[in-house]
Amino acid sequence: MKEKIDQLKSLLAEKDDLAKTGELLEWDQQVNMPHGGAEARSNQMGTIQRLAHEKLTSPAVGGLLKELVTYAENIDPDSDDARLIKVANRDYERAVKVPSEFVTEWTKVTSMAHGVWAEARAENDFSKFQPSLEKIVDMARSYAEFFAPYDHVYDTLLDIYEPGMKTSEVQAIFNALRPEQVALLKKIKGSPQVENDFLYQPYDVQKQWDFGVEVITKYGYDWKRGRQDKSAHPFTTSFSINDVRITTRFEPDYVGSALFSTTHEGGHALYEQGVAQAYERTPLASGASLAIHESQSRMFENLMGRSQSFWTYFYPRLQEFFPGQLGSIDLDAFYKGINKVEPSLIRVEADEATYNLHVMLRLEIEIALIEGKLEVKDLPEAWNSRMEDYLGVTPSNDTEGVLQDVHWSSGLFGYFSTYALGNLISAQLWEVMEKDMPRMDEQMSKGEFGDILDWVRQHIHVHGRKYDPGELVQKVTGSKIDAAAYMRYLTKKYSQIYGF
């Protein structure tokens, strides 16, 4: 069977080349492309994605998989070949249900929508984006029907990013988590508030860039296999295990935006750079799921990047960059300031104690949209109402409300819940790491991050997509995805900061 496995790998490598070329075009669209190139780029991306889809769903791939699936049942189920066949067959069975014409049209529509969203966001005008989003939502509903029958229509979209997880499972996790987070917020609200005004003053953008580069270099980001650029919404993209790029954005009057965006995306990039080189140009050469991916980005952004140990090492350096702004602010005040809990409008800048509520709000809206219970034209009102319900704040305009995230312009319905799931997984992993590395805090306070990177490389990164996400969490932590570890982490951290 080795010859047939090699044939399958060769065909899948060509499909991977095409898909990565499409991702390169998308990266360029968001980083470099002039606005006038939108229509041409949408055609280019549509063609590339159609060719990639046709390569994956070809009779040649289908025929090989039919033989190899039976073969895989009789070999070590944890072998790379068995796992490759399993993942490839899952991708094939999903893709073959979707017509190539739909893939082309979907790619064109979402490609064009990105520019429309960016313009609408800049002009604070949802009505400009509404027609594009209506088309995307209609197509997302049509996409779901390719997979009927289903337990819930949203399952088909969630499964793209979190294989095997059902809408009911996510809702159950969030329904159990929300009252615990609300109770924690009430305790925090009843305590004296910390100050963070010093974060909101002029901070030179180039110095912000340079400091962020220093941080993720210390984390272990390999600049020979990556780069950083600016974009309207930070993201990470991988064209190869050896070409993993990140973007960030800057607020000239707030030092936290770029820093935490850079560390967040750096966590994603470290994951992609850490996948086993043997998986290059195969379906295994990526993260196990978006929730596993978010566990890494949120870990490097928050559990590390907002910890006191981290800033024991890095704060003196940040003060060197910004002596006028931070020279008189001591470490304890800075640490508390960057962890201030306060209901806010913008998800990507939300504190850890309120962040998941932003995600739950989006999940609720997405489900209603896909079910047809909420129409696109009513989104601004629905968004503002839920913001008031979940967080007690109301956006004053579309840019800080319904237009703040790029995801819907890209058709990423089913994605948002993975941010919160990633938070939960990050804490589960962290508890195991603390047992395995009892000196971890001490090492971070000295700027030593090598053992942490080695641990996540060994337990998470190297496996790529080899294991299903739930299986991987069980394998590493001994339990399924749940909120207990995350709530222990939040309660311990914020009881110390707020003194309750």
C-alpha positions in Angstrom: 0.0 0.0 0.0 3.0 2.3 0.3 2.7 3.2 -3.4 -0.9 4.2 -3.0 -0.2 6.2 0.1 2.5 8.0 -1.8 0.1 8.7 -4.7 -2.4 10.1 -2.2 0.2 12.3 -0.6 1.3 13.6 -4.0 -2.3 14.6 -4.9 -2.9 16.1 -1.5 0.3 18.1 -1.8 -0.9 19.6 -5.0 -4.2 20.5 -3.4 -2.3 22.1 -0.5 -0.2 24.1 -2.9 -3.3 25.5 -4.5 -5.0 26.3 -1.2 -1.9 28.0 0.2 -1.6 30.1 -2.9 -5.2 31.2 -2.3 -4.2 32.1 1.3 -1.2 34.1 0.0 -3.6 36.1 -2.2 -5.8 36.7 0.8 -2.9 37.8 3.0 -1.8 40.3 0.3 -5.3 41.6 0.0 -5.4 42.5 3.7 -1.8 43.8 3.9 -0.7 45.3 0.6 -3.3 45.3 -2.1 -4.7 48.6 -3.3 -8.4 49.0 -3.0 -8.9 49.0 -6.7 -7.7 45.5 -7.0 -10.6 44.0 -5.1 -12.6 42.6 -8.1 -9.6 41.1 -9.9 -8.5 39.6 -6.6 -11.9 38.0 -6.0 -11.7 36.4 -9.4 -8.2 35.1 -8.8 -9.1 33.7 -5.4 -12.3 32.1 -6.7 -10.3 30.3 -9.5 -7.6 29.1 -7.1 -10.1 27.8 -4.5 -12.1 26.1 -7.2 -9.0 24.3 -8.5 -8.1 23.3 -4.9 -11.6 22.0 -4.3 -11.6 20.0 -7.6 -8.2 18.5 -6.8 -9.4 17.3 -3.4 -12.7 15.9 -4.7 -11.2 14.3 -7.8 -12.0 10.7 -8.6 -8.4 9.9 -8.2 -8.4 11.0 -4.6 -11.7 9.4 -3.9 -10.6 6.1 -5.4 -7.4 6.0 -3.4 -9.2 6.9 -0.1 -11.7 4.1 -0.7 -8.9 1.6 -0.7 -6.8 3.2 2.0 -9.6 3.7 4.5 -9.9 -0.1 4.7 -6.2 -0.5 4.9 -6.0 2.0 7.8 -8.4 0.0 9.8 -5.8 -2.8 10.0 -2.7 -0.8 11.0 -1.7 1.1 14.1 -4.5 3.7 14.5 -2.0 6.2 15.9 0.5 5.9 13.1 1.0 8.9 10.9 -0.3 7.0 7.9 -3.5 5.9 9.6 -4.1 9.5 10.9 -3.3 11.0 7.5 -5.9 8.8 5.8 -8.5 9.5 8.5 -8.1 13.3 8.2 -7.9 13.3 4.4 -11.0 11.1 4.2 -12.9 13.5 6.5 -11.9 16.5 4.4 -12.8 14.6 1.2 -16.2 13.5 2.5 -17.0 17.1 3.5 -15.7 18.7 0.4 -17.4 16.3 -2.0 -20.8 17.4 -0.8 -20.2 21.0 -1.9 -20.3 21.9 -5.6 -17.2 23.5 -7.1 -19.4 26.3 -8.4 -20.5 27.2 -4.9 -16.8 27.3 -3.7 -16.0 29.7 -6.5 -18.9 32.0 -5.8 -18.4 31.9 -2.0 -14.8 32.8 -2.4 -15.6 35.7 -4.8 -18.4 37.0 -2.5 -16.3 36.9 0.7 -13.3 38.4 -1.0 -15.2 41.4 -2.3 -17.0 41.7 1.1 -13.7 42.2 2.9 -13.1 45.5 1.2 -16.7 46.6 1.7 -16.5 45.8 5.4 -13.3 47.8 5.8 -14.8 50.8 4.1 -18.1 50.6 6.0 -16.1 50.2 9.3 -13.9 53.2 8.4 -17.1 55.3 7.6 -19.1 53.9 10.6 -21.9 52.9 8.3 -23.4 49.4 8.5 -25.8 50.0 5.7 -22.9 49.9 3.2 -21.9 46.4 4.4 -25.5 45.1 4.8 -26.0 43.9 1.2 -22.7 42.0 1.2 -23.5 40.4 4.5 -27.0 39.4 3.4 -25.5 37.5 0.5 -23.0 35.8 2.8 -25.6 34.8 5.3 -27.9 33.4 2.5 -24.9 31.4 1.2 -24.0 30.2 4.6 -27.6 28.9 5.0 -27.3 27.2 1.6 -24.0 25.7 2.6 -25.5 24.1 5.7 -28.1 22.4 3.5 -25.5 20.5 1.7 -25.0 18.5 4.9 -28.7 17.8 5.8 -30.0 16.0 7.7 -28.3 17.5 10.8 -29.1 17.8 14.5 -28.9 21.6 14.2 -28.3 23.7 11.2 -25.4 25.5 12.9 -23.6 22.2 13.5 -22.5 22.2 9.9 -20.7 25.5 10.3 -19.2 24.8 13.7 -17.8 21.6 12.4 -15.6 23.5 10.0 -13.6 24.9 12.8 -14.2 22.5 15.7 -14.5 19.0 14.1 -17.1 16.8 15.8 -18.5 19.4 18.2 -22.2 20.1 18.3 -24.0 23.3 18.8 -25.7 21.8 21.9 -22.3 21.0 23.4 -21.1 24.5 23.0 -24.3 25.9 24.4 -24.1 23.6 27.4 -20.6 24.7 28.2 -21.4 28.4 27.8 -24.7 28.0 29.8 -22.7 26.6 32.7 -19.9 29.1 32.4 -21.9 32.3 32.1 -23.4 32.4 35.6 -20.0 31.7 37.1 -18.4 34.6 35.2 -21.3 36.9 36.1 -20.9 36.0 39.8 -17.2 36.7 39.5 -17.9 40.1 37.9 -20.2 41.0 40.7 -17.4 40.4 43.2 -15.1 42.5 41.2 -17.6 45.2 40.8 -18.0 45.3 44.6 -14.3 45.9 45.1 -12.3 49.1 44.7 -11.4 49.6 41.1 -7.8 49.7 39.8 -6.4 52.5 37.7 -5.2 52.2 34.2 -5.2 55.7 32.8 -1.5 55.6 32.2 -2.1 53.1 29.4 -4.1 55.7 27.5 -1.8 58.4 26.4 0.5 58.9 23.4 2.8 55.9 22.7 5.1 56.0 19.7 3.9 53.4 17.2 7.4 52.4 16.1 8.5 51.8 19.7 5.3 49.7 20.3 6.3 47.7 17.2 9.9 47.2 18.4 8.8 46.1 21.9 6.3 43.6 20.6 9.0 42.1 18.3 11.3 41.7 21.3 8.6 39.9 23.2 7.6 37.3 20.6 11.3 36.8 19.7 11.8 35.8 23.4 8.8 33.5 23.1 10.6 31.7 20.3 9.0 33.0 17.1 11.4 32.2 14.3 11.8 35.2 12.1 13.6 33.2 9.4 10.2 31.4 8.9 7.9 34.4 9.5 7.3 38.1 9.4 5.0 40.7 10.9 2.9 43.3 9.0 0.0 45.7 9.8 -3.6 45.1 9.0 -7.1 46.4 10.0 -7.8 43.3 12.0 -4.8 41.2 13.3 -4.5 37.7 12.0 -2.0 34.8 11.4 -1.6 32.9 8.2 0.5 29.9 7.3 1.7 29.2 3.7 4.0 26.5 5.0 5.4 25.2 8.3 8.4 27.4 7.3 6.4 30.5 6.3 4.1 31.6 9.0 3.1 35.3 9.1 1.4 37.5 11.6 -0.2 40.9 11.5 -1.0 43.4 14.2 -2.6 46.8 14.6 -1.7 49.9 16.5 -3.5 52.5 18.6 -1.2 55.6 19.0 -3.0 56.5 22.3 -3.2 53.0 23.9 -0.1 50.8 24.5 -2.1 47.6 25.0 -3.7 47.1 21.6 -0.6 46.2 19.5 1.2 44.4 22.4 -1.6 42.0 23.1 -2.5 41.6 19.4 1.2 40.7 18.7 1.4 38.2 21.5 -1.9 36.7 20.6 -1.0 36.2 16.9 2.5 35.1 18.0 0.9 32.2 19.9 -0.9 31.1 16.8 2.3 31.4 14.8 4.3 29.4 17.2 1.8 26.6 16.9 2.1 26.5 13.1 5.9 26.7 13.2 6.0 23.8 15.6 4.1 21.3 13.5 6.2 18.3 12.6 8.2 19.0 9.4 7.2 15.5 8.1 3.6 16.8 7.8 4.6 19.6 5.3 2.2 19.7 2.3 -0.2 17.2 3.9 -3.6 17.6 5.6 -1.9 17.2 9.0 0.2 20.4 8.7 -2.1 22.7 10.7 -3.7 23.0 14.1 -6.1 20.4 15.4 -8.9 22.9 15.5 -9.5 26.6 16.0 -10.2 26.0 19.8 -6.9 24.3 20.2 -5.3 27.1 18.1 -7.0 29.7 20.4 -5.7 27.9 23.4 -2.2 28.7 22.2 -2.9 32.3 21.3 -4.7 33.1 24.5 -2.1 31.3 26.5 0.8 33.4 25.1 -1.3 36.6 25.2 -2.9 36.2 28.6 -1.7 33.4 30.9 1.8 34.4 30.0 1.6 38.0 28.7 -0.7 39.4 31.4 1.0 37.5 34.3 3.0 39.2 37.0 6.0 36.9 36.3 6.1 37.9 32.7 6.1 41.6 33.6 8.7 41.2 36.3 11.1 40.6 33.4 9.6 42.7 30.7 8.3 45.8 32.5 11.7 47.5 33.1 12.3 47.1 29.4 8.9 48.6 28.5 9.8 51.5 30.9 13.0 52.0 28.9 10.9 52.4 25.7 8.4 54.8 27.4 10.1 56.5 30.4 7.8 59.5 30.2 4.6 57.5 30.2 5.6 54.7 32.6 8.7 55.8 34.5 6.7 56.7 37.6 4.3 53.7 37.4 5.5 50.8 39.5 5.2 47.1 38.5 2.3 46.3 40.7 0.3 49.3 39.4 1.1 48.4 35.8 0.2 44.7 36.3 -3.1 45.6 37.9 -3.8 48.2 35.2 -3.4 45.8 32.2 -5.7 43.4 34.0 -8.4 45.9 34.9 -11.9 44.4 34.7 -14.4 46.7 33.1 -17.2 45.9 30.6 -16.1 47.3 27.3 -17.3 47.5 23.7 -14.4 45.9 21.8 -13.8 42.2 22.0 -10.2 42.1 21.1 -9.4 44.6 23.9 -11.6 43.0 26.5 -10.2 41.9 29.8 -10.1 38.2 30.6 -13.1 38.3 33.0 -15.5 39.7 30.4 -14.0 38.4 27.1 -16.1 35.2 27.0 -19.3 37.3 27.3 -18.4 39.0 24.0 -18.0 35.5 22.4 -21.3 34.2 23.8 -23.1 37.2 22.4 -21.7 36.5 18.9 -22.6 32.9 19.1 -26.2 33.7 20.0 -26.4 36.2 17.1 -24.8 33.8 14.6 -27.2 30.9 15.5 -30.2 33.3 15.2 -28.9 34.4 11.8 -28.4 30.9 10.4 -31.7 29.7 11.8 -33.4 32.6 10.1 -34.8 34.1 13.3 -32.7 37.2 12.9 -32.2 39.1 9.6 -29.1 41.0 8.7 -31.0 44.4 8.5 -31.8 44.0 12.2 -28.2 43.3 13.3 -27.2 46.7 14.7 -30.2 46.8 17.0 -29.8 43.2 18.0 -26.1 43.7 18.7 -26.6 46.8 20.8 -29.4 45.1 22.8 -27.3 42.1 23.6 -24.3 44.2 24.5 -26.5 45.9 27.1 -27.8 42.6 28.3 -24.5 40.8 28.5 -22.1 43.6 29.4 -24.2 46.6 30.5 -22.7 48.8 27.8 -24.2 50.1 24.5 -22.1 51.0 21.4 -22.6 54.6 20.2 -21.9 53.7 16.6 -21.5 50.7 14.2 -17.7 50.7 14.2 -17.5 50.0 17.9 -20.5 47.7 17.6 -21.6 45.3 14.8 -18.7 46.3 12.4 -15.8 45.7 14.8 -14.9 42.1 13.7 -13.7 41.1 10.3 -15.0 37.5 10.5 -18.5 37.8 8.9 -17.0 39.6 5.9 -14.9 36.4 5.4 -17.9 34.1 5.9 -16.4 32.7 9.1 -19.7 31.6 10.7 -19.0 29.0 13.4 -15.6 30.5 14.4 -16.4 32.8 17.3 -17.1 30.1 19.9 -13.6 28.7 19.5 -12.2 31.9 21.2 -13.9 31.1 24.4 -13.3 27.3 24.1 -9.7 28.2 23.6 -9.7 30.1 26.8 -11.0 27.1 28.7 -8.5 24.7 27.1 -5.6 27.1 27.8 -6.3 26.9 31.5 -6.6 23.2 31.4 -3.2 22.9 29.7 -1.7 25.5 32.1 -2.6 23.4 35.2 -0.8 20.4 33.7 2.2 22.6 32.8 2.4 23.9 36.3 2.6 20.4 37.6 5.2 19.4 35.0 7.2 22.6 35.4 7.0 23.8 39.1 9.6 26.5 38.4 7.6 28.0 35.4 6.8 31.3 37.1 10.4 31.8 38.2 11.6 31.1 34.7 9.2 33.6 33.2 10.3 36.2 35.7 13.9 35.7 34.3 12.8 35.9 30.7 13.3 32.2 30.1 10.5 30.8 27.9 12.3 27.9 26.3 10.9 25.1 28.6 7.3 26.5 28.1 7.7 26.4 24.3 9.3 23.0 24.4 6.3 21.7 26.5 3.6 22.9 24.2 5.6 21.8 21.1 5.9 18.3 22.5 2.3 18.0 23.7 0.4 20.1 21.2 2.2 21.7 18.3 4.1 18.7 16.9 1.0 16.7 16.3 -0.7 19.2 13.9 -4.1 17.8 12.9 -3.1 14.2 13.8 -5.5 14.0 16.7 -9.1 15.2 16.9 -9.4 18.3 19.3 -11.4 16.5 22.0 -9.1 13.6 21.8 -6.0 15.8 22.1 -7.4 17.6 25.2 -8.2 14.3 26.8 -4.8 12.9 25.9 -2.9 15.9 27.5 -5.1 16.9 30.4 -7.0 13.7 31.2 -10.4 15.3 30.8 -12.7 16.7 28.2 -13.1 20.5 27.5 -14.7 22.1 30.6 -14.7 25.5 32.4 -13.5 24.4 35.8 -9.8 25.1 35.3 -10.5 28.5 33.7 -12.7 29.6 36.5 -10.1 28.5 39.0 -7.6 30.6 37.1 -9.8 33.7 36.9 -10.9 33.5 40.5 -7.4 33.2 41.9 -6.0 35.9 39.7 -8.7 38.5 40.2 -9.2 37.8 43.9 -5.5 38.8 44.3 -5.9 41.9 42.1 -9.1 43.1 43.6 -8.7 41.8 47.2 -11.8 39.8 47.7 
